[in-house]
Amino acid sequence: MKYQTPLAKAHGLGSAKTGTHHWWMQRVTAVALIPLSFWVILFIQQLFHASYPEMKQWLSSPFNLGLLLSWAFVSFYHAAIGLQVVIEDYLSPTWLKITIVWMVKLAFLGGAITALVLAIRIAVSAG
């Protein structure tokens, strides 16, 4: 027979890992996406009215390139965290949950790297 306090029995059990961090990061990225999304909307509106060389020139600005890359990385990270929460909440087999979370993380990492490479290629070719 073990004599343990309720706190000792609960130690190491339950959700005391990264849930709070994920919750905060979901909120921080959501707040960061508000002004970045307004900028992206303006960027997309310009796409309809400017020629390709004009857009390349516009994107070669470090400020605009930085904002585009920031929007891409923040939105990919925000979406990955959100999907991870949904997967963890609604899938019960642990092996399936872990596998799908890793697949989602790899897919969004690949998308973020692709966005980085393509935006830098366009910006560098403008010079």
N, C-alpha and C positions, 0 to 999 in steps of 0.2 A: 504494500500500500504506500502510495506516494503522498506526501504532505506538501501540496503546492498552493500558493495563493492563486486566485483567479487570473491575476496579471501574468503570473509565471506560466499558467496553462495556456494562455492566449499568445504568449510570446512566440513570434515566428509564424503565426497563423494570420490569415486574413490579408487584406489589401493594404500593406504598409510599404509598398515598393515605389513605383513610378507613377501612380495614379494622379497624385497632386501635380507632379511635374507636367504630365500630359495635359491635365486640365488647364494649368496656367499657360502652357505653350499654345494650346488651342485658342485661348482668349487673346494672347499677345499677337499671334499671327492674324487673327481675325481683325483686330484693331489696326495692325500694320497694313492689311489688305485694303482697308477703306480708302486712304489717300492714294495708294498705289493703283487701285482699280480705277479711280477717277482719271489718273494719268494714262492708264492703258486705254480707257475709252477715248480720250483725246488722241492718243496715238493711232487707234484704229480709224477714227474719223479722218485723220490725215492720210491714211492709206488709201482712202477712196478718192482723194482730191489731188494727191501729189504723184509725180512720176517716180519710177524706180530709182533713178539716180538722185533725185531729191531726197527720197527716203533713206538711201544709203548715206548721203551726206548728213542728214539729220541724226541718223543712228550712230554716226562716227563721233558724235559729241560724247565725251566721257560721262557727262551728267545723264543724258538720255539712255546711253548704254547701261549705266549703273542702275537706273530706275527700272529698265526692262529686265535686267538680270535679277534685281531684287524682287520684282513682282513674280518672276518665274520661280525662283527658289522658295519664296515665302508661300506661294500658292501650292507648289508641289508638296512642301513640308506640311502645310495645313491639311491638305487632302489626305496625305498618308497617315497623319495622326488620327484624323476623323474616321477613316476606313479601319484603322487598327482598333479603335474603340468599338466600332460596330461589329467587327469580326470577333473580338474578345467577348462581347456581350451576347451574341446570338449563335455562336458555334460551341457545341459542347465537347466533342472529342479533342483532347489536348493536342494530339499529333496533327490533326487537321488545322486546328487554330494556329499552331506555330508555323506550319508549312505555308498557309495562306498569308499570314502576316509577313513572313520573309519574302514571299513572292511579291506582295504589294510594295514592300520597302524597296526591293530591287527594281521593280518596274518604275516607281516614282524617282528613284535615284538615276536610272537610265534616262528618264524623261528630262530631269533637271540637267544632267550632263549634256544631253543633246541640245537643249535650249541654250546652254552656255556656249557650246561649240558653234552652233549656227549663228547666234547673235554676234559672236566675235568675228566669225568669218565675214559676215556682211559688213561689220564696222571696219575691219581691216582692209577689205577690198575697196572701200570708198576712198581711201587715201591714195 
